[in-house]
């Protein structure tokens, strides 16, 4: 479960990690304690908020009231702004990166640090991998005193700040371990012009299944929640219909059968250089209405250029799948191409349905391709990516 920035910073303060002075604003009238200039930060679960217009610098209460009114209720990248964090403006000399995560390949916890903060760690890894420092720990192990000092020196923190930086690094990991987090990230950790260290942002992801062991979180106003309010409109529609669906940022709509193949499709599309637009799961033996809704979500997504579909008929029949697709095309006359592969239970019946409609409505079905089992799925995906590009 992701925490908002202000919630993460509440935990930072509990563990002695310095953060800017701040006030959480849900109403523009709550501005009496603010000293200007200040920074307004919309509380939404997206990265690069500055580029998205979710962070504003204000120099007076009048400016703050105007910007808060503009931000509250606004939808940014699918997320509605319900609160704004207003912080003291910090004069930054240098930005650093710190995080505690789990290395899923090695099954070990890891402290990541970099001398290049303020950008995604993936971007740093590509452009300057030598700027990243990794320190692995054993499961359940707390860092020794030297751990923080070694990492601080490795990312070039000045000698005068080594002690403070070491404490922040070790306490960040203690927070990660004590609350059984999936991720704790400080990006950036700022070296200020007056020689201090301040965590300017927080990203904390808790394991919701472990939260019952931490009743102290409730005292801070943090309790398990479903982020329905943070879903995109398509995700809300899918959730209401009981369809597992997640929006991604690509342009290839993914219309698979089960969840496992849905995940595999995403991996294959990425592997061959494409960008999936979503995750989706039809579930076992889906109804016609469910299948048509799934297609509709993809057809109405403005990012989607082409749809990749695949059905291996087992419990779910190929003829039901084919009938749903054909009926949707006849009723809605979509213009986006669909590249699909169908095999398994009732495959021949499904093909007869496609051929019938293709014969009756050749113009509507001219951009619809359905491959047989003897065409490797990799080739179907490559063709889909080619069309998307």
Secondary structure as UniProt FT lines:
FT   HELIX           5..14
FT   TURN            15..16
FT   STRAND          22..25
FT   TURN            28..29
FT   TURN            32..33
FT   STRAND          38..42
FT   TURN            49..53
FT   STRAND          55..58
FT   HELIX           61..71
FT   TURN            72..73
FT   STRAND          75..76
FT   TURN            77..78
FT   STRAND          79..80
FT   STRAND          84..88
FT   STRAND          92..103
FT   TURN            104..107
FT   STRAND          108..114
FT   HELIX           121..127
FT   HELIX           129..131
FT   STRAND          132..137
FT   TURN            139..140
FT   HELIX           145..154
FT   TURN            155..156
FT   HELIX           159..161
FT   HELIX           162..178
FT   TURN            179..180
FT   STRAND          181..192
FT   TURN            193..194
FT   STRAND          197..199
FT   STRAND          203..206
FT   HELIX           208..213
FT   HELIX           216..219
FT   TURN            220..221
FT   HELIX           228..230
FT   HELIX           233..241
FT   STRAND          244..247
FT   STRAND          252..255
FT   HELIX           259..271
FT   TURN            272..273
FT   STRAND          278..281
FT   TURN            284..285
FT   HELIX           288..299
FT   TURN            302..303
FT   STRAND          306..313
FT   HELIX           318..332
FT   STRAND          337..344
FT   TURN            345..346
FT   HELIX           347..360
FT   TURN            362..367
FT   STRAND          368..371
FT   TURN            373..374
FT   HELIX           377..388
//
